[in-house]
Amino acid sequence: MKALSLLLFTVIGLQGCMETSSKSTPHKAALWTPNALEQEGLKKAYFAAGCFWCVEAIYESVEGVQEVYSGYSGGHVKNPNYRQIGTGQTGHAEAVEILYDPTLVNFETLVKVFFGSHDPTTLNRQGPDKGTQYRSIAFYQNQEEQKVIENYVNALESKKEFANEIVTQIKPFEKFYYAEEYHQNYEKRNPNNPYVQNVSIPRLRSFQNKFPELLKKDNH
């Protein structure tokens, strides 16, 4: 049984977040932007923590989060597409844009979700996905957010929450490029995808079991 589980993980790792969708999606997908939303009173936050399909689903389960978009951030190439960032040469990481209601959830809680839902000690890797596009990044938009992130990391390190050193990058936010339309809500729209079933959903369930107090009522 252990051998079978190892084989399954290895196969998924060879495919990964990138390859599992590229076989069924066009080489040149149209650029996409979200429809205009009523954003009065909402704030935005940005994180990268591995495959954005997983991260999007995790944050969408959190109370106070109104919407989450998958995209690319942290690089140097303008208007990158999925295949370009997959080469690791654009400098971008798969990231998410989070629209949240600050009266229901604060930035520090979003940082807690970030560090509590992925392994921040694996360099350029998250689960079966390898490459700089899967690196861990906590973006800040002002000095207050930077301080929140740095203080949280210091607290984790002082408590020795992780056996290994935290390698998460703490970077000023510059630009977020929305990923192609077929990536948005990918986990919900592709429940039978092997990667979703064997990586995304277990990762989501692990987070939900760990932090039930942070979930929307319909996620309990």
Backbone as ProteinMPNN parsed JSONL, in Angstrom:
{"seq_chain_A": "MKALSLLLFTVIGLQGCMETSSKSTPHKAALWTPNALEQEGLKKAYFAAGCFWCVEAIYESVEGVQEVYSGYSGGHVKNPNYRQIGTGQTGHAEAVEILYDPTLVNFETLVKVFFGSHDPTTLNRQGPDKGTQYRSIAFYQNQEEQKVIENYVNALESKKEFANEIVTQIKPFEKFYYAEEYHQNYEKRNPNNPYVQNVSIPRLRSFQNKFPELLKKDNH", "coords_chain_A": {"N_chain_A": [[0.839, -1.209, 0.0], [1.957, 1.22, 0.836], [3.876, 1.465, -1.134], [2.296, 1.808, -3.392], [1.078, 4.269, -2.821], [3.323, 5.92, -2.82], [4.101, 5.678, -5.48], [1.899, 6.852, -6.75], [2.085, 9.502, -5.829], [4.519, 10.16, -6.982], [3.927, 10.039, -9.718], [2.035, 12.092, -9.92], [3.707, 14.153, -9.202], [5.448, 14.231, -11.37], [3.756, 15.195, -13.284], [2.413, 17.498, -12.158], [1.219, 20.828, -11.209], [1.437, 22.52, -13.427], [1.654, 20.885, -15.85], [-0.666, 19.285, -15.825], [-2.848, 20.712, -16.726], [-2.025, 21.834, -19.102], [-2.115, 20.069, -21.182], [-4.685, 20.036, -22.032], [-5.414, 22.574, -22.695], [-5.34, 25.606, -24.656], [-2.382, 26.712, -26.487], [-2.072, 29.416, -26.73], [-3.823, 31.26, -24.845], [-6.547, 33.559, -24.451], [-6.066, 36.878, -23.165], [-7.169, 37.788, -19.908], [-9.41, 39.483, -17.751], [-11.02, 40.201, -14.637], [-14.589, 40.578, -14.219], [-16.093, 43.759, -13.526], [-16.408, 44.491, -10.13], [-18.374, 45.209, -7.22], [-16.554, 46.928, -5.116], [-16.434, 48.528, -2.934], [-15.289, 49.361, 0.217], [-13.815, 47.057, 0.42], [-10.626, 45.392, 0.725], [-7.366, 44.548, -0.674], [-5.12, 41.769, -0.91], [-2.031, 40.0, -1.397], [-0.536, 36.904, -2.177], [1.815, 34.209, -2.647], [1.998, 30.778, -2.862], [2.744, 28.245, -3.922], [1.012, 26.089, -6.242], [-1.499, 27.959, -7.769], [-4.141, 27.146, -7.99], [-4.675, 25.649, -5.727], [-4.187, 27.517, -3.648], [-6.031, 29.53, -4.156], [-8.501, 28.211, -3.685], [-8.265, 27.666, -0.959], [-8.186, 30.238, 0.298], [-10.669, 31.184, -0.511], [-12.353, 29.839, 1.129], [-12.292, 31.102, 3.508], [-13.699, 33.045, 6.105], [-14.937, 36.28, 5.507], [-13.498, 36.755, 3.229], [-14.134, 37.85, 0.051], [-13.658, 37.411, -2.693], [-11.349, 35.624, -4.785], [-8.611, 35.714, -6.963], [-6.664, 34.031, -9.42], [-3.283, 34.411, -10.501], [-0.266, 36.06, -11.661], [2.75, 37.176, -10.158], [5.532, 39.167, -8.941], [7.557, 39.081, -10.833], [9.541, 40.063, -13.785], [8.697, 40.383, -16.379], [6.389, 41.817, -18.621], [2.856, 41.349, -18.809], [2.727, 38.388, -18.663], [2.122, 34.976, -19.73], [0.635, 31.757, -18.972], [2.236, 29.631, -19.949], [4.645, 30.923, -20.351], [5.437, 31.704, -17.731], [5.784, 29.233, -16.721], [8.244, 28.39, -17.59], [9.977, 29.422, -15.826], [11.486, 31.636, -16.32], [10.499, 34.197, -16.336], [10.439, 35.292, -13.888], [8.173, 35.449, -12.345], [5.827, 34.311, -9.873], [3.277, 31.873, -9.295], [0.419, 33.314, -8.104], [-2.051, 34.799, -5.861], [-4.776, 37.1, -5.832], [-6.486, 38.604, -3.29], [-9.637, 39.622, -2.328], [-10.992, 41.194, 0.352], [-13.094, 41.712, 3.239], [-12.386, 44.039, 5.549], [-13.712, 44.396, 7.922], [-14.49, 41.965, 8.705], [-12.384, 40.174, 8.487], [-8.935, 40.416, 9.164], [-5.698, 41.632, 7.96], [-3.605, 40.324, 9.254], [-4.753, 37.868, 9.905], [-5.042, 36.79, 7.368], [-2.378, 36.443, 6.773], [-1.794, 34.509, 8.65], [-3.32, 32.41, 7.614], [-1.909, 32.025, 5.264], [0.72, 31.108, 6.119], [-0.15, 28.906, 7.471], [-1.122, 27.118, 5.647], [0.632, 26.088, 3.811], [3.959, 24.831, 3.106], [6.433, 26.755, 4.222], [9.127, 26.34, 4.194], [10.285, 25.057, 2.096], [12.312, 25.505, -0.603], [11.588, 27.073, -3.601], [9.633, 25.212, -4.215], [6.59, 23.401, -3.773], [4.909, 20.903, -2.394], [4.315, 18.521, -4.92], [5.118, 20.223, -6.914], [7.679, 21.887, -8.618], [10.044, 24.555, -9.014], [10.844, 28.038, -9.616], [8.503, 29.418, -10.006], [6.773, 28.427, -8.182], [7.492, 29.336, -5.725], [7.509, 30.557, -2.318], [5.951, 33.497, -1.359], [5.269, 36.41, 0.461], [3.543, 39.217, -0.049], [3.723, 42.733, 0.539], [1.939, 45.847, 0.869], [2.343, 48.165, 2.15], [4.119, 49.741, 4.919], [2.992, 48.892, 7.288], [1.776, 46.407, 6.688], [4.093, 45.026, 5.993], [5.395, 44.928, 8.467], [3.595, 43.359, 9.922], [3.842, 40.873, 8.607], [6.592, 40.304, 8.977], [6.741, 40.242, 11.777], [5.119, 38.039, 12.264], [6.547, 35.969, 11.091], [8.827, 36.037, 12.706], [7.675, 35.25, 15.108], [6.878, 32.634, 14.506], [9.368, 31.465, 14.095], [10.575, 31.81, 16.597], [9.014, 30.175, 18.148], [9.622, 27.842, 17.014], [8.063, 26.555, 15.059], [8.426, 25.258, 12.683], [10.574, 22.691, 11.483], [12.632, 23.244, 9.789], [14.381, 26.074, 8.257], [12.534, 29.04, 7.539], [11.866, 30.03, 4.3], [10.405, 31.838, 2.929], [9.848, 34.575, 0.783], [9.719, 38.026, 1.497], [8.218, 40.557, 0.056], [7.88, 43.793, -1.518], [4.775, 44.682, -2.929], [4.218, 44.927, -6.411], [3.04, 44.465, -9.052], [0.207, 42.738, -10.317], [-0.739, 40.209, -12.448], [-3.534, 38.957, -14.028], [-4.328, 35.531, -14.313], [-5.081, 33.304, -17.056], [-8.504, 32.777, -18.1], [-9.398, 30.118, -17.752], [-8.095, 29.234, -15.52], [-9.262, 30.383, -13.336], [-11.138, 29.776, -10.404], [-10.469, 27.076, -10.603], [-10.314, 24.64, -9.17], [-12.961, 24.205, -8.291], [-14.278, 24.029, -10.722], [-13.131, 21.9, -11.952], [-13.389, 19.265, -10.655], [-12.766, 16.577, -11.05], [-10.232, 16.428, -12.002], [-7.065, 14.873, -11.898], [-4.89, 16.028, -10.459], [-6.208, 17.932, -8.91], [-7.844, 16.252, -7.35], [-5.94, 14.719, -5.95], [-4.045, 16.443, -4.873], [-4.837, 19.255, -4.601], [-7.449, 19.216, -3.309], [-6.958, 17.566, -0.963], [-5.089, 19.287, 0.254], [-6.647, 21.547, 0.768], [-8.566, 20.417, 2.516], [-6.919, 19.73, 4.648], [-6.129, 22.254, 5.579], [-8.668, 23.253, 6.358], [-9.345, 21.506, 8.408], [-7.442, 22.175, 10.232], [-7.875, 24.862, 10.848], [-10.7, 25.434, 11.704], [-12.146, 27.504, 12.847], [-11.782, 29.699, 11.247], [-13.258, 29.466, 8.986], [-15.847, 29.989, 6.504], [-19.33, 29.754, 7.173], [-20.69, 27.947, 5.525], [-18.698, 26.226, 4.856], [-18.106, 24.524, 6.866]], "CA_chain_A": [[0.0, 0.0, 0.0], [2.86, 2.372, 0.877], [4.524, 1.555, -2.44], [1.31, 2.356, -4.31], [0.925, 5.678, -2.493], [4.535, 6.603, -3.276], [4.039, 5.708, -6.937], [0.877, 7.834, -7.115], [2.64, 10.836, -5.571], [5.568, 10.381, -7.966], [3.284, 10.318, -11.004], [1.469, 13.443, -9.826], [4.821, 15.085, -9.181], [5.963, 14.364, -12.725], [2.807, 16.004, -14.028], [2.403, 18.777, -11.467], [0.182, 21.824, -11.466], [1.589, 23.066, -14.767], [1.398, 19.975, -16.96], [-1.971, 18.632, -15.794], [-3.828, 21.475, -17.494], [-1.505, 22.279, -20.384], [-2.456, 19.116, -22.225], [-6.068, 20.228, -22.472], [-5.67, 23.986, -22.867], [-4.66, 26.145, -25.835], [-1.05, 27.273, -26.293], [-2.222, 30.857, -26.603], [-5.136, 31.599, -24.3], [-6.821, 34.99, -24.479], [-5.863, 37.604, -21.926], [-8.412, 37.81, -19.135], [-9.528, 40.339, -16.569], [-12.305, 39.925, -13.985], [-15.662, 41.554, -14.381], [-16.095, 44.801, -12.5], [-17.111, 44.087, -8.919], [-18.615, 46.245, -6.222], [-15.432, 46.738, -4.212], [-16.441, 49.539, -1.888], [-15.05, 48.833, 1.552], [-12.979, 45.862, 0.38], [-9.194, 45.589, 0.562], [-6.719, 43.492, -1.437], [-3.875, 41.211, -0.396], [-1.402, 39.166, -2.412], [0.353, 35.865, -1.665], [2.185, 33.103, -3.533], [2.276, 29.626, -1.989], [2.621, 27.05, -4.731], [-0.005, 26.096, -7.302], [-2.556, 28.911, -7.406], [-5.443, 26.471, -7.874], [-4.809, 25.275, -4.313], [-4.214, 28.701, -2.795], [-7.304, 30.198, -4.407], [-9.565, 27.475, -3.001], [-8.078, 27.822, 0.489], [-8.614, 31.567, 0.73], [-12.101, 31.352, -0.753], [-13.092, 29.186, 2.217], [-12.083, 31.886, 4.723], [-14.711, 34.048, 6.424], [-14.536, 37.648, 5.229], [-12.934, 36.842, 1.879], [-15.228, 37.979, -0.922], [-13.286, 36.825, -3.98], [-9.922, 35.358, -4.966], [-8.245, 35.527, -8.365], [-5.351, 33.455, -9.684], [-2.498, 35.222, -11.422], [1.189, 36.009, -11.619], [3.329, 38.367, -9.546], [6.902, 39.036, -8.474], [8.511, 38.921, -11.921], [10.033, 41.226, -14.514], [8.147, 40.396, -17.731], [5.039, 42.372, -18.666], [1.775, 40.527, -19.37], [3.138, 37.0, -18.89], [1.067, 33.978, -19.79], [0.876, 30.547, -18.184], [3.36, 28.865, -20.472], [5.869, 31.684, -20.12], [5.871, 31.628, -16.333], [6.15, 27.84, -16.476], [9.654, 28.191, -17.914], [10.761, 29.938, -14.72], [12.371, 32.691, -16.797], [9.877, 35.521, -16.242], [10.588, 35.751, -12.515], [6.893, 35.467, -11.649], [5.327, 33.154, -9.137], [1.826, 31.743, -9.294], [-0.018, 34.074, -6.936], [-3.485, 35.086, -5.797], [-5.258, 38.392, -5.362], [-7.579, 38.347, -2.345], [-10.502, 40.739, -1.98], [-11.543, 40.839, 1.659], [-13.803, 42.71, 4.027], [-11.578, 44.23, 6.759], [-14.543, 44.368, 9.126], [-14.723, 40.552, 9.015], [-11.108, 39.482, 8.582], [-7.851, 41.379, 9.021], [-4.538, 41.192, 7.187], [-2.839, 39.368, 10.054], [-5.394, 36.557, 9.762], [-4.688, 36.295, 6.035], [-0.997, 35.981, 6.896], [-1.905, 33.249, 9.394], [-3.788, 31.419, 6.637], [-0.79, 31.802, 4.343], [1.733, 30.245, 6.712], [-0.77, 27.696, 7.986], [-1.694, 26.287, 4.577], [1.667, 25.567, 2.92], [5.241, 24.641, 3.767], [7.271, 27.897, 3.863], [10.542, 25.991, 4.342], [10.769, 24.381, 0.887], [12.747, 26.524, -1.556], [11.166, 26.885, -4.996], [8.86, 23.974, -4.326], [5.455, 23.194, -2.883], [4.377, 19.582, -2.722], [4.926, 17.919, -6.104], [5.442, 21.257, -7.902], [9.021, 22.426, -8.468], [10.391, 25.679, -9.867], [10.718, 29.341, -8.96], [7.114, 29.889, -10.112], [6.033, 27.883, -7.048], [8.132, 29.766, -4.484], [6.664, 31.164, -1.288], [6.129, 34.945, -1.263], [4.253, 37.224, 1.133], [3.676, 40.577, -0.571], [3.164, 43.803, 1.361], [1.621, 47.056, 0.124], [2.724, 49.3, 2.974], [4.997, 49.354, 6.02], [2.208, 48.186, 8.3], [1.677, 45.01, 6.263], [5.439, 44.455, 6.094], [5.647, 44.659, 9.877], [2.749, 42.225, 10.307], [4.451, 39.655, 8.066], [7.878, 40.065, 9.64], [6.47, 39.844, 13.167], [4.556, 36.689, 12.265], [7.664, 35.059, 10.819], [9.65, 36.012, 13.919], [6.958, 34.46, 16.11], [6.97, 31.23, 14.096], [10.739, 31.005, 14.304], [10.851, 31.744, 18.037], [8.285, 29.011, 18.664], [10.127, 26.686, 16.27], [6.906, 25.887, 14.462], [8.911, 24.426, 11.583], [11.876, 22.085, 11.763], [13.626, 23.87, 8.919], [14.332, 27.531, 8.142], [11.521, 29.629, 6.664], [12.515, 30.646, 3.137], [9.427, 32.726, 2.286], [10.288, 35.92, 0.439], [8.838, 39.121, 1.903], [8.524, 41.496, -1.018], [6.888, 44.846, -1.779], [3.904, 44.37, -4.066], [4.379, 45.826, -7.546], [2.054, 44.27, -10.115], [-0.449, 41.429, -10.378], [-1.328, 39.912, -13.753], [-4.537, 37.901, -13.901], [-4.119, 34.338, -15.122], [-6.102, 33.036, -18.055], [-9.832, 32.521, -17.533], [-9.62, 28.725, -17.37], [-7.485, 28.987, -14.225], [-10.07, 30.945, -12.254], [-12.012, 28.766, -9.779], [-10.108, 25.829, -11.266], [-10.643, 23.462, -8.366], [-14.415, 24.012, -8.306], [-14.732, 23.722, -12.076], [-12.486, 20.674, -12.444], [-13.276, 18.381, -9.489], [-12.277, 15.254, -11.405], [-8.848, 16.507, -12.436], [-6.232, 14.072, -10.982], [-4.122, 16.898, -9.562], [-7.171, 18.504, -7.966], [-8.279, 15.209, -6.424], [-4.859, 14.153, -5.157], [-3.206, 17.468, -4.264], [-5.574, 20.461, -4.212], [-8.501, 18.955, -2.322], [-6.351, 17.207, 0.332], [-4.473, 20.468, 0.859], [-7.755, 22.346, 1.283], [-9.146, 19.723, 3.672], [-5.949, 19.838, 5.728], [-6.268, 23.603, 6.124], [-9.971, 23.375, 7.006], [-9.3, 20.764, 9.666], [-6.5, 22.861, 11.116], [-8.396, 26.169, 11.251], [-12.16, 25.474, 11.498], [-12.682, 28.777, 13.329], [-11.595, 30.732, 10.229], [-14.031, 29.123, 7.804], [-17.216, 30.456, 6.283], [-20.274, 28.811, 7.762], [-21.044, 26.883, 4.587], [-17.549, 25.352, 4.663], [-17.954, 23.637, 8.024]], "C_chain_A": [[0.868, 1.251, 0.0], [3.529, 2.567, -0.472], [3.581, 2.176, -3.466], [1.138, 3.842, -4.086], [2.118, 6.487, -2.996], [4.532, 6.741, -4.786], [3.057, 6.763, -7.406], [1.421, 9.244, -6.948], [3.708, 11.17, -6.61], [4.983, 10.75, -9.317], [2.707, 11.72, -11.016], [2.583, 14.474, -9.874], [5.402, 15.295, -10.562], [5.052, 15.223, -13.574], [2.769, 17.415, -13.434], [1.273, 19.685, -11.885], [0.226, 22.331, -12.893], [1.109, 22.104, -15.841], [-0.006, 19.392, -16.978], [-3.005, 19.402, -16.588], [-3.334, 21.802, -18.884], [-1.852, 21.33, -21.517], [-3.841, 19.367, -22.8], [-6.421, 21.691, -22.699], [-4.868, 24.528, -24.032], [-3.291, 26.716, -25.494], [-1.129, 28.778, -26.102], [-3.639, 31.177, -26.146], [-5.308, 33.109, -24.289], [-6.537, 35.622, -23.126], [-7.196, 37.769, -21.226], [-8.321, 38.816, -18.01], [-10.892, 40.073, -15.949], [-13.334, 40.974, -14.312], [-15.605, 42.571, -13.257], [-16.939, 44.345, -11.31], [-17.357, 45.305, -8.034], [-17.572, 46.049, -5.134], [-15.386, 47.77, -3.087], [-16.274, 48.893, -0.515], [-14.175, 47.598, 1.592], [-11.512, 46.238, 0.202], [-8.616, 44.398, -0.208], [-5.431, 43.05, -0.753], [-3.344, 40.216, -1.423], [-0.412, 38.188, -1.781], [0.66, 34.855, -2.771], [2.612, 31.943, -2.65], [2.127, 28.317, -2.751], [1.545, 27.2, -5.784], [-1.185, 26.982, -6.919], [-3.942, 28.292, -7.37], [-5.71, 26.147, -6.403], [-5.016, 26.5, -3.436], [-5.53, 29.453, -2.938], [-8.429, 29.531, -3.618], [-9.473, 27.644, -1.489], [-8.6, 29.175, 0.954], [-10.109, 31.8, 0.496], [-12.947, 30.703, 0.337], [-13.048, 29.999, 3.51], [-13.166, 32.954, 4.896], [-14.156, 35.45, 6.183], [-13.899, 37.848, 3.867], [-14.071, 36.818, 0.867], [-14.915, 37.307, -2.252], [-11.784, 36.618, -4.018], [-9.666, 35.1, -6.449], [-6.849, 34.931, -8.464], [-4.604, 34.326, -10.679], [-1.009, 35.066, -11.19], [1.734, 37.304, -11.027], [4.77, 38.093, -9.15], [7.952, 38.916, -9.546], [8.874, 40.208, -12.627], [9.502, 41.337, -15.94], [6.724, 40.918, -17.707], [4.077, 41.393, -19.335], [2.189, 39.083, -19.645], [1.934, 36.087, -19.015], [1.528, 32.711, -19.071], [2.1, 29.777, -18.649], [4.682, 29.595, -20.275], [6.353, 31.562, -18.683], [6.295, 30.209, -15.979], [7.598, 27.53, -16.802], [10.548, 28.625, -16.76], [11.645, 31.108, -15.091], [11.757, 34.09, -16.726], [10.031, 36.116, -14.843], [9.31, 35.725, -11.704], [6.65, 34.174, -10.874], [3.822, 33.08, -9.342], [1.331, 32.362, -7.994], [-1.526, 34.244, -6.947], [-3.707, 36.517, -5.326], [-6.5, 38.127, -4.519], [-8.337, 39.633, -2.085], [-11.206, 40.376, -0.684], [-12.176, 42.028, 2.362], [-13.049, 42.887, 5.344], [-12.391, 44.285, 8.047], [-14.799, 42.929, 9.577], [-13.43, 39.76, 9.189], [-10.003, 40.515, 8.371], [-6.653, 40.776, 8.281], [-3.724, 40.152, 7.953], [-3.431, 37.968, 9.965], [-5.075, 35.953, 8.408], [-3.248, 35.786, 6.016], [-0.965, 34.643, 7.64], [-2.348, 32.121, 8.476], [-2.656, 31.029, 5.704], [0.216, 30.82, 4.925], [1.16, 28.936, 7.229], [-1.273, 26.741, 6.927], [-0.661, 25.824, 3.551], [2.958, 25.413, 3.719], [6.175, 25.775, 3.349], [8.767, 27.61, 3.96], [11.115, 25.292, 3.11], [11.068, 25.424, -0.179], [12.335, 26.163, -2.979], [10.429, 25.558, -5.2], [7.707, 24.002, -3.349], [4.801, 21.881, -3.28], [5.079, 19.015, -3.943], [5.396, 18.936, -7.138], [6.795, 21.897, -7.618], [9.245, 23.577, -9.438], [10.18, 26.994, -9.147], [9.301, 29.883, -9.025], [6.244, 29.368, -8.967], [6.634, 28.316, -5.707], [7.142, 30.477, -3.568], [6.982, 32.654, -1.172], [4.95, 35.557, -0.512], [4.492, 38.667, 0.686], [3.082, 41.583, 0.413], [2.99, 45.067, 0.527], [1.954, 48.33, 0.899], [3.57, 48.797, 4.141], [4.258, 48.589, 7.105], [2.085, 46.702, 7.957], [3.034, 44.319, 6.351], [5.746, 44.063, 7.533], [4.844, 43.463, 10.357], [3.389, 40.909, 9.857], [5.736, 39.318, 8.804], [7.685, 39.618, 11.084], [5.938, 38.416, 13.239], [5.654, 35.659, 12.019], [8.547, 34.926, 12.055], [9.0, 35.152, 15.009], [7.032, 32.971, 15.786], [8.357, 30.67, 14.381], [11.07, 30.875, 15.792], [10.165, 30.54, 18.681], [8.752, 27.706, 18.02], [8.981, 25.843, 15.711], [7.313, 24.95, 13.323], [10.305, 23.91, 11.905], [12.993, 22.756, 10.972], [13.414, 25.383, 8.829], [13.235, 27.987, 7.185], [12.215, 30.37, 5.531], [11.555, 31.553, 2.362], [10.054, 34.087, 2.004], [9.251, 36.927, 0.94], [9.146, 40.284, 0.978], [7.462, 42.59, -1.123], [6.073, 44.483, -3.011], [4.104, 45.404, -5.175], [3.242, 45.686, -8.565], [1.505, 42.863, -10.064], [-1.077, 41.287, -11.752], [-2.307, 38.759, -13.59], [-4.206, 36.743, -14.832], [-5.282, 34.16, -16.085], [-7.402, 32.555, -17.409], [-9.999, 31.082, -17.057], [-8.962, 28.364, -16.034], [-8.355, 29.469, -13.062], [-11.062, 29.901, -11.734], [-11.737, 27.365, -10.326], [-10.526, 24.6, -10.465], [-12.137, 23.158, -8.396], [-14.894, 23.542, -9.667], [-14.161, 22.422, -12.619], [-12.293, 19.668, -11.305], [-12.715, 17.002, -9.798], [-10.848, 15.252, -11.934], [-7.966, 15.748, -11.438], [-5.427, 14.919, -10.003], [-5.034, 17.497, -8.495], [-7.555, 17.479, -6.919], [-7.173, 14.784, -5.466], [-3.954, 15.177, -4.465], [-4.04, 18.636, -3.736], [-6.591, 20.21, -3.103], [-7.922, 18.498, -0.988], [-5.701, 18.402, 1.023], [-5.542, 21.383, 1.463], [-8.337, 21.72, 2.541], [-8.208, 19.82, 4.881], [-6.031, 21.206, 6.393], [-7.567, 23.744, 6.906], [-10.001, 22.648, 8.344], [-8.427, 21.465, 10.707], [-7.062, 24.157, 11.684], [-9.913, 26.281, 11.043], [-12.777, 26.802, 11.908], [-12.575, 29.895, 12.299], [-12.508, 30.554, 9.017], [-15.384, 29.803, 7.733], [-18.16, 29.361, 6.783], [-20.594, 27.658, 6.819], [-19.879, 25.965, 4.277], [-17.332, 24.398, 5.822], [-18.469, 22.248, 7.694]], "O_chain_A": [[0.59, 2.216, -0.713], [3.729, 3.7, -0.91], [4.003, 2.97, -4.307], [1.06, 4.607, -5.047], [1.96, 7.587, -3.526], [4.909, 7.784, -5.322], [3.341, 7.496, -8.353], [1.241, 10.089, -7.825], [3.802, 12.308, -7.068], [5.474, 11.658, -9.988], [2.862, 12.456, -11.991], [2.444, 15.529, -10.493], [5.807, 16.406, -10.903], [5.515, 15.908, -14.486], [3.056, 18.397, -14.119], [0.484, 19.373, -12.777], [-0.817, 22.552, -13.509], [0.256, 22.457, -16.655], [-0.5, 19.035, -18.048], [-3.96, 18.804, -17.083], [-4.149, 22.031, -19.778], [-1.883, 21.732, -22.681], [-4.136, 18.96, -23.923], [-7.593, 22.023, -22.878], [-3.822, 23.975, -24.371], [-3.053, 27.151, -24.367], [-0.318, 29.35, -25.373], [-4.542, 31.345, -26.966], [-4.339, 33.851, -24.137], [-6.735, 35.003, -22.08], [-8.236, 37.879, -21.876], [-7.27, 38.976, -17.39], [-11.836, 39.749, -16.67], [-13.003, 42.113, -14.641], [-15.123, 42.275, -12.163], [-18.06, 43.866, -11.485], [-16.633, 46.298, -8.102], [-17.675, 45.127, -4.324], [-14.39, 47.862, -2.369], [-17.027, 47.994, -0.142], [-13.822, 47.127, 2.673], [-11.192, 47.267, -0.393], [-9.279, 43.375, -0.378], [-4.745, 43.842, -0.108], [-4.103, 39.66, -2.217], [0.431, 38.569, -0.97], [-0.125, 34.67, -3.701], [3.48, 32.095, -1.791], [1.465, 27.391, -2.283], [1.204, 28.317, -6.176], [-1.8, 26.785, -5.872], [-4.846, 28.87, -6.767], [-6.816, 26.342, -5.9], [-5.907, 26.523, -2.587], [-6.078, 29.954, -1.956], [-9.218, 30.21, -2.96], [-10.496, 27.753, -0.813], [-9.377, 29.245, 1.907], [-10.739, 32.547, 1.244], [-14.138, 30.993, 0.45], [-13.688, 29.634, 4.496], [-13.503, 33.671, 3.954], [-13.043, 35.767, 6.603], [-13.771, 38.979, 3.398], [-14.869, 35.881, 0.834], [-15.793, 36.705, -2.87], [-11.031, 37.342, -3.367], [-10.407, 34.366, -7.103], [-5.959, 35.281, -7.69], [-5.201, 34.906, -11.585], [-0.548, 34.085, -10.606], [1.253, 38.392, -11.344], [5.185, 36.94, -9.035], [9.12, 38.676, -9.24], [8.568, 41.302, -12.153], [9.827, 42.295, -16.641], [5.929, 40.507, -16.861], [4.43, 40.704, -20.292], [2.015, 38.604, -20.765], [0.862, 36.374, -18.483], [2.67, 32.616, -18.622], [2.905, 29.325, -17.835], [5.718, 28.966, -20.059], [7.54, 31.343, -18.439], [7.073, 30.003, -15.048], [8.133, 26.52, -16.345], [11.721, 28.257, -16.701], [12.469, 31.542, -14.286], [12.436, 35.072, -17.027], [9.781, 37.304, -14.639], [9.346, 35.955, -10.496], [7.192, 33.113, -11.186], [3.166, 34.103, -9.54], [1.773, 31.98, -6.91], [-2.198, 33.883, -7.913], [-2.936, 37.064, -4.536], [-7.451, 37.498, -4.984], [-7.747, 40.629, -1.665], [-11.928, 39.381, -0.617], [-11.836, 43.184, 2.11], [-13.062, 41.983, 6.18], [-11.828, 44.227, 9.141], [-15.267, 42.696, 10.692], [-13.387, 38.79, 9.947], [-10.117, 41.385, 7.508], [-6.607, 39.575, 8.015], [-3.212, 39.204, 7.358], [-2.691, 36.985, 9.95], [-4.861, 34.746, 8.298], [-2.936, 34.816, 5.325], [-0.191, 33.752, 7.29], [-1.821, 31.01, 8.546], [-2.468, 29.853, 5.391], [0.532, 29.809, 4.298], [1.892, 27.963, 7.406], [-1.793, 25.673, 7.248], [-1.023, 25.233, 2.533], [3.03, 25.824, 4.877], [6.669, 25.764, 2.222], [9.586, 28.52, 3.826], [12.302, 24.968, 3.082], [10.17, 26.147, -0.61], [12.681, 25.099, -3.494], [10.587, 24.886, -6.219], [7.813, 24.545, -2.249], [4.218, 21.76, -4.357], [6.308, 19.023, -4.007], [6.008, 18.558, -8.137], [7.035, 22.392, -6.517], [8.707, 23.582, -10.546], [9.424, 27.063, -8.178], [8.92, 30.715, -8.201], [5.109, 29.812, -8.797], [6.322, 27.731, -4.67], [6.083, 30.932, -4.0], [8.125, 33.036, -0.92], [3.79, 35.266, -0.804], [5.521, 39.262, 1.008], [2.06, 41.314, 1.043], [3.766, 45.337, -0.39], [1.857, 49.435, 0.365], [3.724, 47.591, 4.335], [4.84, 47.73, 7.768], [2.267, 45.843, 8.819], [3.114, 43.154, 6.742], [6.293, 42.99, 7.786], [5.352, 42.639, 11.117], [3.469, 39.952, 10.627], [5.943, 38.174, 9.209], [8.381, 38.721, 11.56], [6.267, 37.672, 14.163], [5.687, 34.608, 12.659], [8.966, 33.823, 12.408], [9.681, 34.425, 15.734], [7.224, 32.144, 16.678], [8.499, 29.541, 14.849], [11.762, 29.942, 16.199], [10.676, 29.962, 19.64], [8.341, 26.617, 18.419], [8.933, 24.623, 15.863], [6.624, 23.97, 13.038], [11.112, 24.605, 12.522], [14.138, 22.828, 11.418], [12.389, 25.903, 9.272], [13.036, 27.378, 6.134], [13.055, 31.238, 5.772], [11.872, 31.986, 1.254], [10.705, 34.676, 2.867], [8.048, 36.7, 0.817], [10.193, 40.921, 1.09], [6.286, 42.347, -0.851], [6.62, 44.031, -4.016], [4.154, 46.605, -4.912], [2.569, 46.662, -8.896], [2.236, 41.907, -9.802], [-1.856, 42.14, -12.176], [-1.946, 37.702, -13.072], [-3.85, 36.947, -15.992], [-6.331, 34.788, -15.941], [-7.395, 31.999, -16.311], [-10.675, 30.844, -16.056], [-9.242, 27.302, -15.476], [-8.196, 29.007, -11.931], [-11.738, 29.229, -12.513], [-12.658, 26.566, -10.493], [-11.034, 23.631, -11.028], [-12.538, 22.0, -8.512], [-15.823, 22.739, -9.753], [-14.642, 21.899, -13.625], [-11.166, 19.263, -11.019], [-12.234, 16.321, -8.893], [-10.312, 14.198, -12.276], [-8.105, 15.958, -10.233], [-5.3, 14.556, -8.834], [-4.672, 17.559, -7.321], [-7.592, 17.79, -5.728], [-7.44, 14.515, -4.295], [-3.184, 14.821, -3.574], [-3.958, 18.97, -2.554], [-6.596, 20.901, -2.085], [-8.355, 18.998, 0.05], [-5.757, 18.515, 2.248], [-5.352, 21.928, 2.55], [-8.576, 22.418, 3.527], [-8.669, 19.976, 6.012], [-6.006, 21.31, 7.62], [-7.568, 24.298, 8.005], [-10.613, 23.123, 9.301], [-8.66, 21.351, 11.911], [-6.785, 24.523, 12.826], [-10.363, 27.137, 10.281], [-13.818, 27.19, 11.378], [-13.211, 30.936, 12.457], [-12.525, 31.4, 8.123], [-15.985, 30.146, 8.751], [-17.804, 28.183, 6.805], [-20.752, 26.52, 7.26], [-20.037, 25.014, 3.512], [-16.45, 23.542, 5.755], [-18.427, 21.357, 8.542]]}, "name": "protein", "num_of_chains": 1, "seq": "MKALSLLLFTVIGLQGCMETSSKSTPHKAALWTPNALEQEGLKKAYFAAGCFWCVEAIYESVEGVQEVYSGYSGGHVKNPNYRQIGTGQTGHAEAVEILYDPTLVNFETLVKVFFGSHDPTTLNRQGPDKGTQYRSIAFYQNQEEQKVIENYVNALESKKEFANEIVTQIKPFEKFYYAEEYHQNYEKRNPNNPYVQNVSIPRLRSFQNKFPELLKKDNH"}
